């Protein structure tokens, strides 16, 4: 089994909330109503915010695996990665230091630090991984927040699960505008856990919620009311439902009945339904 199962989960869930509706051309309803256009916009923003932190998760996992279990990076490489304990000793803190400017393989410029605290071997029940951003920036945007993964162990069917919390998340753009959010999710591996070296049969259920304060100051919440099902072999979430709420008005996004396709159904507060196109996961 891959030593850092966190890496596998992060890769598979890098696009977990990458669901966006097709823009509509209808006239906006009064402010107190939640329109299809607003629900679409919020869905798009979930994509953007989750993309930012999932990218950081992926970077953290990759560097942690290298520094804990792989050969040391060459001197002078960017970023600089250090740990505060000898090999195999936990808890351990790993620091990824991008300095004042570090260009990654993806062409993005990063600065500041990502600090990861691991309480124990990641596959140990109860183990936690906490990712904290310190003066971190990417392509001119300041990103703040703490992301904590907790290994919940196995359920009575032998299925592993993880809890993931996001606290104090904030993006600040060069013009001073900001977006903030908090989130809590549980990820249950429902298939593929008996074949650790083969990912094509992996399936996961996701539950949880988030709240977002947008650039314009409006607040939305998003709650998964029926677990979202993601199969590794499919680019889209195949089933489950999510509610998007603003000022007590709620729209529901239904991801389907299990078929692997790019279509979902959006139900507005007045009961109107629209078929919408779902955005695929970035990592697959």
C-alpha positions, 0 to 999 in steps of 0.5 A: 500500500502506498505509504501516504494514503493521504496522497491517494485521497488528495489526488482523487479528491483534488476536483471533488467540488469541481462542479459548475453549472452552465451560465444562463441568460435569464433576467435576474430575479429580486435579490431575496430570491436565489436564481439559477445564475446565482447558484451557477456562480456559487458553484463556480466559486466552489470550484475556484476555492477548492481548487486553491486548497486542493492544489496546496494539499497535493503539493504538501503530500508530494513533498512530505512523501519525498522528505519522509520516505524518499531521497533528499532533494538536491541542494539549492532546489526550490522549494526547500523542504525540511523536517524536525525529526529523524526518519520514522519519528512522529509527531513530525513537522515538515516545512515547505519553504518557497522563499520570496519567489519559487516557480513550480513545474506548472509555471506558477510563482509561489512564496511563503511557507506550507507547514505540515504537522503529522501526528503519526504514520498516516495510515494509523487510525486517529492520525492527523495531518494539519496543513498551515499556510504561513505568508503564502502566496501564489501568482500574486494572491495571498492564501490563508487557512488551516486544513486538517485531515483525520484518519477515522480508521475502519468501519464495521465493513473494513472501509477506511474514512477520513475527516477533513476540516478547512478553517480560516480559509481566505484568498486576497487578490492584488486589488484587496478584494477577499473571499473567505470560507470554512468547510467540514467533510467526511470521505468514505472509501466504499470500494477499492480498499482491498486492492491498494495497488490498483486505483481503477476500482476506487469509489468514494462517498463524500458528505459535509458542508461549507460556508462562503463569504463572497467578494461582494459580501454575500454569504452562501452555504453548501450542504451535501444532503445525499452522499456524493459518489465519485468513481475513479473511472469517471470524470464526474460525480455520478450521484448524490445531492448538494443544497446551495442556500442564500438568505433562506432560499435553497437550490438543490443540485442532483448529480444523477443516478449513478451513470457516468455522464456530465449532466446534473439537475438544478432545482430552484426554490420555486421548484423550477428545474434546469439540466446543467452541465457538470465540470469534470474533475481536474485530476483523474 
